[in-house]
Amino acid sequence: MRAPAKYRGRTMKAAQQRKGSTVAHHISPAEKQRRQDSVAAAIHSAWLEGAEVSQETQDDMQEYVEGGITVEEGLARLRERIDRHVRERRNTVA
């Protein structure tokens, strides 16, 4: 995969930071399996606690497993969804 023209000539890390997100590149099969196991354990743990993991969050987790986003990006997305949910609840209750 070739970087867009505006990012050529810079280091990939600098280009990714400028773009505002990190694009994970090829991860090894072992890393992908490790990530899949971690995600499965997290979902199972939530289930044991009586929580449900939304489809949006599961989709983000799968994107992480495949190397499309970092843990930090996934957590940022989750925090945004939680914040949005809290704001919506406050508007409904008030």
C-alpha positions in Angstrom: 0.0 0.0 0.0 1.5 3.3 -1.0 1.1 6.4 1.1 -1.0 9.2 -0.3 1.0 11.8 -2.2 0.7 14.4 0.5 2.5 12.0 2.9 5.3 10.8 0.7 8.8 11.9 1.6 7.9 11.9 5.4 8.3 9.1 7.8 5.2 7.0 8.1 4.9 7.8 11.8 4.9 11.5 11.0 2.4 11.0 8.2 0.1 9.0 10.5 0.3 11.6 13.3 -0.5 14.4 10.9 -3.4 12.5 9.5 -4.8 12.1 13.0 -4.9 8.4 13.3 -2.5 5.5 13.2 -2.8 3.0 10.5 -1.5 -0.3 11.8 0.4 -2.2 9.2 0.9 -5.9 8.7 0.7 -7.7 12.0 2.0 -11.2 12.4 -0.4 -14.1 12.6 0.8 -14.7 16.2 0.0 -11.1 17.1 -3.4 -11.3 15.5 -4.1 -14.5 17.5 -2.9 -12.8 20.7 -5.2 -9.8 20.0 -8.1 -12.1 19.2 -7.6 -14.0 22.5 -7.4 -10.8 24.5 -10.6 -9.5 22.9 -12.4 -12.8 23.5 -11.3 -12.7 27.2 -12.5 -9.1 27.6 -15.9 -9.9 26.1 -16.2 -13.0 28.2 -15.2 -11.0 31.3 -17.9 -8.4 30.6 -20.5 -11.1 30.1 -19.5 -12.7 33.5 -20.0 -9.3 35.1 -23.5 -9.0 33.5 -22.5 -6.4 31.0 -23.2 -6.4 27.3 -20.7 -5.3 24.7 -22.3 -3.2 22.0 -22.0 -4.1 18.3 -20.1 -0.9 17.7 -17.6 -1.8 20.4 -17.3 -5.4 19.0 -16.7 -3.9 15.6 -13.9 -1.7 17.0 -12.4 -4.7 18.8 -12.4 -6.6 15.5 -10.7 -3.7 13.7 -8.0 -3.8 16.5 -7.5 -7.5 16.0 -7.0 -7.0 12.3 -4.5 -4.2 12.9 -6.7 -1.3 11.6 -6.6 0.7 14.9 -4.6 0.9 18.0 -5.8 0.1 21.5 -5.7 3.9 22.2 -7.9 4.6 19.2 -10.4 1.9 20.2 -10.5 3.3 23.8 -11.0 6.8 22.4 -14.0 5.6 20.4 -15.4 3.9 23.4 -15.1 6.9 25.6 -16.8 9.1 22.9 -19.7 6.6 22.8 -20.0 6.6 26.6 -19.9 10.4 26.7 -22.5 10.6 24.0 -24.7 8.2 25.9 -24.3 10.1 29.1 -25.2 13.4 27.4 -28.3 11.9 25.8 -29.4 10.5 29.2 -28.9 13.8 30.9 -31.0 15.5 28.2 -33.8 12.9 28.6 -33.9 13.1 32.4 -33.7 16.9 32.7 
